């Protein structure tokens, strides 16, 4: 596909990397000349220096033959304007990053009237990601499939866990749980494991399960934790606002600390029921005075990655059951995983890029068993994808044991109507099924591509 990206910031650069790797023809537009030069030097892309909302600049980029136009600058209005110009100049589809909460009630208008096909709010999506791990605190990550019926959970195997030393083919017999372990990260290596794979302490494990069975599974593997009722949030970003708003609606007690007086006052007015404190959330004395140790969860959402890491470590040291934080820089994500393995780490650029990649792959194969849901997992070394089985799919009507799958690919779950099936060799794929696939190999756009 021919793809134009406007804005080479955190999200734009991440997208350029992923899309160029998938052999798309990518053009990057940015007002900063050094950013454009960096994009051209780092990846196999075309770079244009200029305003992405300018028709002459878009014309130079070849907007009239563009399959996908993506505007992800730091300015919402520029992103919307860029997509409007691109839509009227011949771009087949447009995507805009829109972050301002003032636009949250106008998304249908922006899509229907202004020619924006997909609108993404990274802060809202990140907040929803955090809300899932607060609901199930035993998991470090939770990804949802099949309209919320299936969960892909990430946990770390501990020394005293029943999973430690367990051969996967013995899982159901020894633990009697309906789950499928479909991806494992051991240090820097990622495995799509076979039945002979033996789990070890320290392994980061992904498994699929029926959402309704999750609590029982966590109990069986020794990771059950008490339900989160109180949440301490440090930082008054948009993500913090969306998260606090959601938590309050679900009946949780929320205390939020923000150092900027104006921002703190704004959040206090907007959040009915939250306790908002104006102060430095990195000050141990303030944290002690506000009783951080009495809270069930602490979420660090300041603008500085290092602060979020230290806050999470401090909260864990104070006995807080669940910690979570936002980190933007990839190297720090790895360091955080090694330092505090049970802390849930979210990365807005990765979340945003995953939504855009899912949309692009679905459009790229609109007539086949195209991608409905896509997540990058295990530090982006693997992918979890959901496909809907289309008519004439070569997998339909066949048992999994009859299929020859590519290496590093596993069918992790099948959802049929309201039934969640943890598959084995006898599981038969049927038309209309939702099929979840985990792969650490070549990116997939169609379910049939899992076959050799």
CORHU-V104203 format. One record per backbone hydrogen bond with DSSP energy under -1.0 kcal/mol. CO is the residue of the C=O (numbers start at 1). NH is the residue of the N-H. E is the energy in kcal/mol with one decimal. If there is no record, write none. Layout:
BEGIN
co->[CO & CO]
nh->[NH & NH]
e->[E & E]
END
This chain:
BEGIN
co->[1 & 2 & 2 & 3 & 4 & 5 & 6 & 9 & 10 & 11 & 12 & 13 & 14 & 15 & 16 & 17 & 18 & 19 & 20 & 25 & 26 & 27 & 28 & 29 & 30 & 32 & 33 & 34 & 35 & 36 & 37 & 38 & 39 & 43 & 46 & 48 & 51 & 54 & 55 & 56 & 57 & 58 & 59 & 62 & 63 & 66 & 68 & 69 & 70 & 71 & 75 & 76 & 77 & 78 & 79 & 80 & 81 & 82 & 83 & 84 & 86 & 93 & 94 & 95 & 96 & 100 & 101 & 103 & 106 & 107 & 108 & 109 & 110 & 118 & 120 & 121 & 122 & 123 & 124 & 125 & 126 & 127 & 128 & 129 & 130 & 131 & 132 & 136 & 141 & 143 & 145 & 146 & 149 & 150 & 151 & 152 & 153 & 154 & 155 & 157 & 158 & 161 & 163 & 166 & 167 & 168 & 170 & 171 & 172 & 177 & 180 & 183 & 184 & 185 & 186 & 189 & 191 & 194 & 195 & 197 & 199 & 200 & 203 & 204 & 205 & 206 & 206 & 207 & 208 & 209 & 210 & 211 & 213 & 214 & 215 & 216 & 217 & 218 & 219 & 229 & 230 & 231 & 232 & 233 & 234 & 237 & 238 & 239 & 240 & 241 & 242 & 243 & 244 & 245 & 246 & 247 & 248 & 253 & 254 & 255 & 256 & 257 & 258 & 260 & 261 & 262 & 263 & 264 & 265 & 266 & 267 & 275 & 277 & 280 & 283 & 284 & 285 & 286 & 287 & 288 & 291 & 292 & 296 & 297 & 298 & 299 & 300 & 304 & 305 & 306 & 307 & 308 & 309 & 310 & 311 & 312 & 313 & 314 & 315 & 316 & 322 & 323 & 324 & 325 & 329 & 330 & 331 & 332 & 333 & 334 & 335 & 336 & 340 & 344 & 346 & 347 & 348 & 349 & 350 & 351 & 352 & 353 & 354 & 355 & 356 & 357 & 358 & 359 & 360 & 363 & 365 & 368 & 369 & 373 & 375 & 377 & 378 & 382 & 383 & 384 & 385 & 386 & 386 & 387 & 389 & 390 & 393 & 395 & 398 & 399 & 400 & 404 & 408 & 410 & 413 & 414 & 415 & 416 & 419 & 421 & 424 & 425 & 427 & 429 & 430 & 433 & 434 & 435 & 436 & 436 & 437 & 438 & 439 & 446 & 447 & 448 & 450]
nh->[25 & 67 & 68 & 27 & 70 & 29 & 72 & 13 & 14 & 15 & 16 & 17 & 18 & 19 & 20 & 21 & 22 & 24 & 23 & 3 & 46 & 5 & 48 & 7 & 50 & 36 & 37 & 38 & 39 & 40 & 41 & 42 & 43 & 45 & 28 & 30 & 54 & 58 & 59 & 60 & 61 & 63 & 62 & 65 & 66 & 92 & 4 & 95 & 6 & 97 & 79 & 80 & 81 & 82 & 83 & 84 & 85 & 86 & 87 & 88 & 91 & 69 & 118 & 71 & 120 & 103 & 104 & 106 & 110 & 111 & 112 & 113 & 116 & 96 & 98 & 125 & 126 & 127 & 128 & 129 & 130 & 131 & 132 & 133 & 134 & 135 & 136 & 139 & 154 & 152 & 150 & 149 & 211 & 145 & 209 & 143 & 207 & 140 & 205 & 202 & 161 & 164 & 166 & 199 & 170 & 171 & 174 & 175 & 176 & 179 & 208 & 206 & 191 & 204 & 189 & 186 & 184 & 197 & 169 & 168 & 165 & 203 & 157 & 185 & 155 & 182 & 183 & 153 & 180 & 151 & 213 & 214 & 217 & 218 & 219 & 220 & 221 & 223 & 222 & 253 & 297 & 255 & 299 & 257 & 301 & 241 & 242 & 243 & 244 & 245 & 246 & 247 & 248 & 249 & 250 & 252 & 251 & 231 & 275 & 233 & 277 & 235 & 279 & 264 & 265 & 266 & 267 & 268 & 269 & 270 & 271 & 256 & 258 & 283 & 287 & 288 & 289 & 290 & 292 & 291 & 294 & 295 & 322 & 232 & 324 & 234 & 326 & 308 & 309 & 310 & 311 & 312 & 313 & 314 & 315 & 316 & 317 & 318 & 320 & 319 & 298 & 344 & 300 & 346 & 333 & 334 & 335 & 336 & 337 & 338 & 339 & 340 & 343 & 325 & 327 & 351 & 352 & 353 & 354 & 355 & 356 & 357 & 358 & 359 & 360 & 361 & 362 & 363 & 364 & 366 & 368 & 370 & 447 & 386 & 384 & 382 & 381 & 377 & 439 & 375 & 437 & 372 & 373 & 435 & 432 & 393 & 396 & 398 & 429 & 402 & 403 & 452 & 440 & 438 & 436 & 421 & 434 & 419 & 416 & 414 & 427 & 401 & 400 & 397 & 433 & 389 & 415 & 387 & 412 & 413 & 385 & 410 & 383 & 449 & 450 & 451 & 406]
e->[-2.5 & -2.0 & -1.7 & -2.4 & -3.2 & -2.9 & -2.9 & -2.5 & -1.4 & -2.7 & -2.5 & -2.0 & -2.3 & -3.2 & -2.0 & -1.6 & -1.2 & -2.1 & -1.4 & -3.1 & -2.5 & -3.1 & -2.7 & -3.1 & -1.8 & -1.8 & -2.4 & -2.1 & -2.3 & -2.2 & -2.3 & -2.6 & -2.4 & -2.0 & -3.4 & -1.8 & -1.8 & -2.5 & -3.1 & -2.1 & -1.6 & -1.9 & -1.2 & -1.4 & -1.7 & -2.5 & -2.5 & -2.7 & -3.2 & -2.3 & -2.1 & -2.5 & -2.7 & -2.7 & -2.0 & -2.2 & -2.5 & -2.4 & -2.8 & -1.9 & -2.6 & -2.4 & -1.5 & -3.0 & -2.4 & -1.7 & -1.2 & -2.2 & -2.5 & -2.2 & -3.1 & -2.7 & -1.3 & -2.5 & -2.5 & -2.3 & -2.5 & -2.1 & -2.1 & -1.8 & -2.2 & -2.2 & -1.3 & -1.2 & -1.5 & -1.6 & -1.7 & -1.8 & -2.4 & -2.9 & -1.8 & -1.5 & -2.7 & -2.8 & -1.7 & -2.3 & -2.3 & -2.9 & -3.2 & -3.4 & -1.3 & -1.3 & -2.2 & -2.4 & -2.2 & -1.9 & -2.5 & -2.6 & -1.7 & -1.4 & -2.1 & -2.9 & -3.3 & -2.7 & -2.1 & -2.9 & -2.5 & -1.8 & -2.5 & -2.5 & -2.5 & -2.1 & -2.7 & -2.8 & -2.5 & -2.1 & -1.3 & -2.8 & -1.6 & -2.6 & -1.8 & -1.1 & -2.0 & -2.7 & -1.7 & -2.1 & -2.0 & -3.3 & -1.2 & -2.7 & -1.5 & -2.2 & -2.7 & -2.5 & -3.2 & -2.1 & -2.8 & -2.6 & -2.8 & -2.6 & -2.1 & -2.8 & -2.5 & -1.6 & -1.3 & -2.4 & -1.5 & -2.8 & -2.5 & -3.1 & -3.3 & -3.3 & -1.2 & -2.7 & -2.3 & -2.3 & -2.5 & -2.3 & -2.0 & -1.7 & -2.3 & -2.9 & -2.6 & -1.8 & -2.4 & -2.4 & -2.6 & -2.3 & -2.2 & -1.4 & -1.8 & -1.7 & -2.1 & -2.8 & -2.0 & -2.5 & -1.9 & -1.8 & -2.2 & -2.4 & -2.7 & -2.0 & -2.2 & -2.7 & -2.7 & -2.2 & -2.1 & -1.3 & -2.3 & -1.4 & -2.3 & -2.2 & -2.6 & -2.4 & -1.2 & -1.5 & -1.7 & -2.5 & -2.3 & -1.7 & -2.0 & -3.1 & -1.9 & -2.4 & -2.6 & -2.2 & -2.8 & -2.5 & -2.2 & -1.6 & -2.1 & -2.9 & -2.2 & -1.9 & -2.6 & -2.8 & -2.0 & -2.2 & -2.5 & -1.1 & -1.1 & -1.9 & -1.2 & -2.6 & -2.6 & -1.8 & -1.6 & -2.7 & -2.3 & -2.3 & -3.0 & -3.4 & -1.1 & -3.1 & -2.2 & -1.6 & -1.4 & -1.8 & -2.1 & -1.7 & -1.5 & -2.5 & -1.8 & -2.5 & -2.8 & -3.6 & -2.8 & -2.7 & -2.8 & -2.3 & -1.6 & -2.6 & -2.1 & -3.8 & -2.1 & -2.7 & -3.0 & -2.8 & -2.5 & -1.2 & -2.9 & -2.1 & -2.8 & -1.6 & -1.8 & -1.6 & -2.8]
END
